Amino acid sequence: MQASSAVSSILNSKSDLISPQQVDADYGIPERTQAVWRCTNRYGWRDMAIHVGRLIRYKRPDIEAWLESRRGPQK
């Protein structure tokens, strides 16, 4: 029961869940690149992915935190 309530809470926060297409549109990371990174778990993308049936979703805060971690030193 605890696992199903965790899934329900994730799915109920729809505004935070975004599709690979939305990641492409909002952040400029092509869907094909995301698929390769998920498959190989490059940069932890498999760990960030939420699988709902055959659909893939990401939490927007996870993507933004990943982008922030990739920033170089500010000059």
C-alpha beads as a LAMMPS data file, in Angstrom:
LAMMPS data file: protein, C-alpha beads

75 atoms
74 bonds

1 atom types
1 bond types

-500.0 500.0 xlo xhi
-500.0 500.0 ylo yhi
-500.0 500.0 zlo zhi

Masses

1 110.0

Atoms # bond

1 1 1 0.000 0.000 0.000
2 1 1 2.794 2.401 0.799
3 1 1 4.260 2.101 -2.712
4 1 1 0.907 2.805 -4.359
5 1 1 0.410 5.907 -2.221
6 1 1 3.869 7.132 -3.251
7 1 1 2.984 6.644 -6.918
8 1 1 -0.336 8.395 -6.378
9 1 1 1.343 11.379 -4.775
10 1 1 3.779 11.657 -7.689
11 1 1 1.034 11.413 -10.284
12 1 1 -1.152 13.922 -8.447
13 1 1 1.519 16.614 -8.679
14 1 1 1.016 16.874 -12.434
15 1 1 2.452 20.372 -12.712
16 1 1 5.845 19.050 -11.604
17 1 1 5.828 16.103 -14.028
18 1 1 7.035 16.839 -17.528
19 1 1 7.430 14.678 -20.608
20 1 1 10.604 14.285 -22.675
21 1 1 8.941 16.525 -25.274
22 1 1 8.504 19.256 -22.651
23 1 1 12.134 18.867 -21.549
24 1 1 13.151 19.362 -25.179
25 1 1 10.940 22.427 -25.588
26 1 1 11.741 24.037 -22.209
27 1 1 15.420 23.175 -21.772
28 1 1 16.690 22.301 -25.253
29 1 1 17.759 18.725 -24.525
30 1 1 16.640 16.670 -27.552
31 1 1 14.373 13.674 -26.918
32 1 1 16.837 11.334 -28.636
33 1 1 19.641 12.508 -26.352
34 1 1 17.436 11.975 -23.311
35 1 1 16.667 8.424 -24.518
36 1 1 20.362 7.584 -24.870
37 1 1 21.157 9.091 -21.457
38 1 1 18.281 7.100 -19.879
39 1 1 19.389 3.865 -21.541
40 1 1 22.996 4.225 -20.398
41 1 1 22.133 6.056 -17.138
42 1 1 24.501 8.777 -18.216
43 1 1 24.396 11.714 -15.824
44 1 1 21.833 9.806 -13.716
45 1 1 18.984 10.226 -16.205
46 1 1 17.631 6.700 -15.676
47 1 1 17.387 7.456 -11.976
48 1 1 15.463 10.692 -12.650
49 1 1 12.964 9.052 -15.020
50 1 1 9.527 8.067 -13.747
51 1 1 7.936 5.280 -15.757
52 1 1 4.150 5.308 -15.901
53 1 1 3.336 2.312 -18.050
54 1 1 5.342 3.050 -21.179
55 1 1 5.318 6.793 -20.630
56 1 1 8.367 8.597 -19.299
57 1 1 8.049 11.604 -17.028
58 1 1 10.532 13.716 -15.119
59 1 1 10.065 15.970 -12.129
60 1 1 10.765 19.539 -13.212
61 1 1 12.768 20.269 -10.009
62 1 1 15.006 17.239 -10.746
63 1 1 15.775 18.534 -14.253
64 1 1 16.463 22.036 -12.957
65 1 1 18.713 20.700 -10.177
66 1 1 20.603 18.604 -12.741
67 1 1 21.076 21.641 -14.984
68 1 1 22.305 23.697 -12.045
69 1 1 24.807 20.971 -11.125
70 1 1 26.190 21.082 -14.684
71 1 1 26.950 24.798 -14.600
72 1 1 30.572 25.755 -14.635
73 1 1 32.137 28.220 -12.256
74 1 1 30.719 31.723 -12.535
75 1 1 33.173 34.463 -13.419

Bonds

1 1 1 2
2 1 2 3
3 1 3 4
4 1 4 5
5 1 5 6
6 1 6 7
7 1 7 8
8 1 8 9
9 1 9 10
10 1 10 11
11 1 11 12
12 1 12 13
13 1 13 14
14 1 14 15
15 1 15 16
16 1 16 17
17 1 17 18
18 1 18 19
19 1 19 20
20 1 20 21
21 1 21 22
22 1 22 23
23 1 23 24
24 1 24 25
25 1 25 26
26 1 26 27
27 1 27 28
28 1 28 29
29 1 29 30
30 1 30 31
31 1 31 32
32 1 32 33
33 1 33 34
34 1 34 35
35 1 35 36
36 1 36 37
37 1 37 38
38 1 38 39
39 1 39 40
40 1 40 41
41 1 41 42
42 1 42 43
43 1 43 44
44 1 44 45
45 1 45 46
46 1 46 47
47 1 47 48
48 1 48 49
49 1 49 50
50 1 50 51
51 1 51 52
52 1 52 53
53 1 53 54
54 1 54 55
55 1 55 56
56 1 56 57
57 1 57 58
58 1 58 59
59 1 59 60
60 1 60 61
61 1 61 62
62 1 62 63
63 1 63 64
64 1 64 65
65 1 65 66
66 1 66 67
67 1 67 68
68 1 68 69
69 1 69 70
70 1 70 71
71 1 71 72
72 1 72 73
73 1 73 74
74 1 74 75
